[in-house]
Amino acid sequence: MAVQSFTAYSIGRPLLESLEKKPFTGYVAGIYKHSCNIIGDDGRMITLALPSIGNGPFSILIEVQTPLASITPKMRVFT
């Protein structure tokens, strides 16, 4: 399986601080038209979203035309 990476346009400060303290591993829990939810193995949650969703404390905004097309449910995620 190919690795898909995204560049963050914006990241919520609480999430950034959490990721600086501890790396993240988890899986895709839900995929929507403009976002997806990722659940960490340790219970943390991240929302990967397009700018139209807006900033959130535990969100990463990405600026890609079809970013979610390559994401599938249960896909493993890591930082």
Phi and psi restraints in degrees (value plus and minus 20) as a CYANA .aco file:
   2 ALA   PHI     -94.5   -54.5
   2 ALA   PSI     128.0   168.0
   3 VAL   PHI    -107.0   -67.0
   3 VAL   PSI     109.3   149.3
   4 GLN   PHI    -126.5   -86.5
   4 GLN   PSI     106.7   146.7
   5 SER   PHI    -142.7  -102.7
   5 SER   PSI     134.9   174.9
   6 PHE   PHI    -150.7  -110.7
   6 PHE   PSI     130.2   170.2
   7 THR   PHI    -117.2   -77.2
   7 THR   PSI     110.8   150.8
   8 ALA   PHI     -94.1   -54.1
   8 ALA   PSI     110.7   150.7
   9 TYR   PHI    -106.4   -66.4
   9 TYR   PSI     -56.4   -16.4
  10 SER   PHI    -178.0  -138.0
  10 SER   PSI     128.6   168.6
  11 ILE   PHI    -161.0  -121.0
  11 ILE   PSI     114.9   154.9
  12 GLY   PHI     -82.6   -42.6
  12 GLY   PSI     118.8   158.8
  13 ARG   PHI     -77.3   -37.3
  13 ARG   PSI     -65.4   -25.4
  14 PRO   PHI     -80.1   -40.1
  14 PRO   PSI     -57.4   -17.4
  15 LEU   PHI     -88.2   -48.2
  15 LEU   PSI     -65.0   -25.0
  16 LEU   PHI     -78.3   -38.3
  16 LEU   PSI     -65.8   -25.8
  17 GLU   PHI     -82.5   -42.5
  17 GLU   PSI     -59.4   -19.4
  18 SER   PHI     -84.6   -44.6
  18 SER   PSI     -62.8   -22.8
  19 LEU   PHI     -90.4   -50.4
  19 LEU   PSI     -48.8    -8.8
  20 GLU   PHI     -88.6   -48.6
  20 GLU   PSI     -51.3   -11.3
  21 LYS   PHI    -101.8   -61.8
  21 LYS   PSI     -55.9   -15.9
  22 LYS   PHI    -170.2  -130.2
  22 LYS   PSI     108.0   148.0
  23 PRO   PHI     -79.5   -39.5
  23 PRO   PSI     141.3   181.3
  24 PHE   PHI    -135.5   -95.5
  24 PHE   PSI     112.2   152.2
  25 THR   PHI    -154.7  -114.7
  25 THR   PSI     123.9   163.9
  26 GLY   PHI    -197.9  -157.9
  26 GLY   PSI    -174.7  -134.7
  27 TYR   PHI    -165.2  -125.2
  27 TYR   PSI     136.4   176.4
  28 VAL   PHI     -93.5   -53.5
  28 VAL   PSI     102.7   142.7
  29 ALA   PHI    -120.8   -80.8
  29 ALA   PSI     -48.9    -8.9
  30 GLY   PHI    -176.4  -136.4
  30 GLY   PSI     119.2   159.2
  31 ILE   PHI    -141.5  -101.5
  31 ILE   PSI     111.1   151.1
  32 TYR   PHI    -148.1  -108.1
  32 TYR   PSI     157.6   197.6
  33 LYS   PHI     -80.7   -40.7
  33 LYS   PSI     -60.5   -20.5
  34 HIS   PHI    -140.5  -100.5
  34 HIS   PSI     -10.0    30.0
  35 SER   PHI    -183.2  -143.2
  35 SER   PSI     149.0   189.0
  36 CYS   PHI    -166.6  -126.6
  36 CYS   PSI     130.9   170.9
  37 ASN   PHI    -124.8   -84.8
  37 ASN   PSI     116.0   156.0
  38 ILE   PHI    -141.9  -101.9
  38 ILE   PSI     106.3   146.3
  39 ILE   PHI    -122.5   -82.5
  39 ILE   PSI     108.2   148.2
  40 GLY   PHI     -99.5   -59.5
  40 GLY   PSI     133.8   173.8
  41 ASP   PHI     -80.5   -40.5
  41 ASP   PSI     -42.8    -2.8
  42 ASP   PHI    -118.5   -78.5
  42 ASP   PSI     -12.2    27.8
  43 GLY   PHI      76.6   116.6
  43 GLY   PSI     -30.4     9.6
  44 ARG   PHI     -87.6   -47.6
  44 ARG   PSI     135.7   175.7
  45 MET   PHI    -148.8  -108.8
  45 MET   PSI     119.9   159.9
  46 ILE   PHI    -145.8  -105.8
  46 ILE   PSI     119.3   159.3
  47 THR   PHI    -127.0   -87.0
  47 THR   PSI     100.7   140.7
  48 LEU   PHI    -115.0   -75.0
  48 LEU   PSI      99.7   139.7
  49 ALA   PHI    -161.0  -121.0
  49 ALA   PSI     138.6   178.6
  50 LEU   PHI    -101.8   -61.8
  50 LEU   PSI     137.6   177.6
  51 PRO   PHI     -75.8   -35.8
  51 PRO   PSI     -46.7    -6.7
  52 SER   PHI     -82.1   -42.1
  52 SER   PSI     -43.4    -3.4
  53 ILE   PHI     -93.8   -53.8
  53 ILE   PSI     -55.9   -15.9
  54 GLY   PHI      74.0   114.0
  54 GLY   PSI     147.0   187.0
  55 ASN   PHI     -90.7   -50.7
  55 ASN   PSI     131.3   171.3
  56 GLY   PHI    -169.2  -129.2
  56 GLY   PSI     141.0   181.0
  57 PRO   PHI     -83.4   -43.4
  57 PRO   PSI     -47.7    -7.7
  58 PHE   PHI    -143.4  -103.4
  58 PHE   PSI      16.2    56.2
  59 SER   PHI    -134.2   -94.2
  59 SER   PSI     128.8   168.8
  60 ILE   PHI    -138.7   -98.7
  60 ILE   PSI     100.3   140.3
  61 LEU   PHI    -113.6   -73.6
  61 LEU   PSI     114.0   154.0
  62 ILE   PHI    -143.1  -103.1
  62 ILE   PSI     132.7   172.7
  63 GLU   PHI    -140.5  -100.5
  63 GLU   PSI      66.3   106.3
  64 VAL   PHI    -157.8  -117.8
  64 VAL   PSI     122.9   162.9
  65 GLN   PHI     -87.2   -47.2
  65 GLN   PSI     -66.9   -26.9
  66 THR   PHI    -147.9  -107.9
  66 THR   PSI      40.0    80.0
  67 PRO   PHI     -90.3   -50.3
  67 PRO   PSI     -52.1   -12.1
  68 LEU   PHI    -109.2   -69.2
  68 LEU   PSI     -26.2    13.8
  69 ALA   PHI     -84.6   -44.6
  69 ALA   PSI     -49.2    -9.2
  70 SER   PHI    -113.9   -73.9
  70 SER   PSI     -18.3    21.7
  71 ILE   PHI    -117.5   -77.5
  71 ILE   PSI     114.5   154.5
  72 THR   PHI    -144.7  -104.7
  72 THR   PSI     133.9   173.9
  73 PRO   PHI     -77.6   -37.6
  73 PRO   PSI     122.6   162.6
  74 LYS   PHI      51.6    91.6
  74 LYS   PSI     -16.9    23.1
  75 MET   PHI     -80.4   -40.4
  75 MET   PSI     116.5   156.5
  76 ARG   PHI     -95.0   -55.0
  76 ARG   PSI     122.6   162.6
  77 VAL   PHI    -152.9  -112.9
  77 VAL   PSI     121.4   161.4
  78 PHE   PHI    -169.6  -129.6
  78 PHE   PSI     138.7   178.7
